[in-house]
Amino acid sequence: MKPATAHKILTRWMHWTPLESQLPPEPKLILLGVPHSSIWDFVVAWLFYRSLGGKPRVMIKKEFFFWPLGALLRSLGAIPVDRKKPVGITRQVIDAMEKSEQFALCIAPEGTRKQVKRWKTGFHTIAKAAGVPVYVGYFDWGKKEISYGWRMECSDDAMADLRKIQQYYKEKGVQPKHPGCLAYLDD
């Protein structure tokens, strides 16, 4: 899909306001997407990043990669992963990132559309191992605003970084499509 078409669908048909008009400057990065409470989060985020001219990459469990769905998912930037082998996921994504000139991995740190008590830190592990920055992005269903947020270099303390990220989302007051699905470390 062409960037102009993605932009038109996002802004005119879906009534979202993108807060950026160009891609982040780094060719390789991790982009967090919070809050993740609906499959529509993927649609909005994908349209947003395509409207900027980028090709977002997402991890999807390998069970969805059957014919003909697998070909469609790959064309949309999906990477099949085996969730039963978490260490393998990290290595697989890092390898794919190293083989590409441009690679924007979009991750929901909640790890699922349901409310969770603990966010996953796999994004942090991948960012540190690959030497790429993390952008703390969001899609706010209350305001219908989407942004790739601010750039963060990961420290050596994943939990401290996660608290900093969650504090940002709390202060922004981002709203999920389905209320009650956003939980933080100190809730």
N, C-alpha and C positions, 0 to 999 in steps of 0.2 A: 504494500500500500504506500502510495506517495505521501510525503509529509503534509502537503497542502490538504489532501483528502482526509488524513487522520485528524488534522487540526479542525477542519470543518465539522466532522462528525462529533468531535469532543466538545467544541464550543457552541456550535449552532444547534445541533440535534440533542446533545446531552446536557447542554447549559453549564459546562464546567469552565472555570477560569484558570488557565495555566499561568503560573507566576514567573516563569522563565520563557525566553524566546530563543535560546540557543543551548546547545549541549554543554556539559561541563568540559573543561579544556583537556582533561586527561583521557588518553585513548583506552585505558583500562581502569575499571573502578567497580566498586560495589555500591548499589543503590538500595537503601532500605525503604520498604513501603509499609507504612503503619497508618491507621489500624487495618488489619486484615480480617474482615468479618463476612465477606461475600465473594463469590466468583467474579462479581462485577468490579471488584478492586483491580483484578488482573486486566480486565477490558479497559478501564479508565487509564490505568498506569501504562499499558501497552500503547494505547492511542496517544497519550501524552508524549512518551519518549519517541514514538515514530513521528509525531508532529514536529519534533525538534530536529529530525533527520537521523536519529539513532536507531540501532537495532537492539532492543532489549533482549537479554537472555534470562531464562528462568529455569529452575530445576523442577521437574515433574516426575513423580514416581514412575518407574519403568513399566509398570503394568498397563499404563495408558498408551504405550507405543506399539499398538497392534495396527494392522492394515485396515482401513486407510487413514485412521486417526494419527498414527505415528508420523506419516509424511507431513500432514498438516501441522502438527505440533512442532516438528523440526523447522518447518518454513516460518513459523512464528517466533523461533529463537529458543525453543525448549530443549533442555538437556535431560535425557533419561537418567535417573539415579535409582540405585537400590537402597531404599531407606533402612533395610535390615543391616547394612554395613556402613555406619556413619563415618568411619575413618576413610573408607573407600570413596565416599561422596566428596570429601574434601580433596583427596588426591585427584579424582576425576575432574573436578572443576578447575583445580590449579593447572592440570595438564592442558585442558581445553583453553584456558586463559593464556597460557604460555605459547600455544600454537597459533593464536590469533593476533592480528595487529590491533584490532579494536574489540573490546569485550566489556560490556556493561551488564554485570550480573545483578539482577533485581531479586531481592530476598525479603520475605516477611519474617522478622525475627520471632514472631509468635509461633511460627511453624505450622499453623493450622488456622482455619476460619473460626474455630470455637475458642471460647475464653480459656486461657491457660494461666497457671499460677507462676510459671517460670518461662521466660523467653529463652530461646536458644542462642548460643554464642558462636555457632559455626561460621557466621559471616566474619566474625573477628578473627577466627583461626585462619580462614582463607585470606583475608586482607593482610594479616601479618606475614603469612607464608609467601604470598605472591607479591608483597611490597606495593599494594595498591591502596588508595584512599577509600574511605567510606563516606557516602553522602547520605545524610539523615533526612530522607524524603518522606512525604506524607500525602495522603488524599483525604481531605476533610469533607465528609458527606454533609455536614451541617452548613458550611459556607460554600460548598461545591468548588473548592480551590484545590489545586494540585501543584506540588513543588518538589524539586529534587533536594531542597533544603540546604543545609550547610555542610561544608567539607570537614571531615574529621580524620586526623591521623590516629590510628589505634596505638594505645600505650601497651605496656606489657601486662596490664591489669584489666582483663576482660570484664570483670564484674564492676569495677569502677567506671569503665567506659559505658557499660550498659546502664548504670545508674544515671550517668550524665545524659545519655540519649533519652532515657525515660523521663527525666526531669524536663528536657526540652519539649517532649510531646505533651506532658502535663501542662506546662506553661502555655503552649500553643492552644490547648483545649481542643485538639482534633477530635472529631466525632466519627465513629464508625457507621457504616450503613445500617448495621443491626446493633442497637444499643445494648450495653451489658457485655460486649465481647472484648473489651479492652481492659486488661489488668496490668498492674505495675508491681515491681518487686516489693514495695512497702505497703501495698494495699492489704 
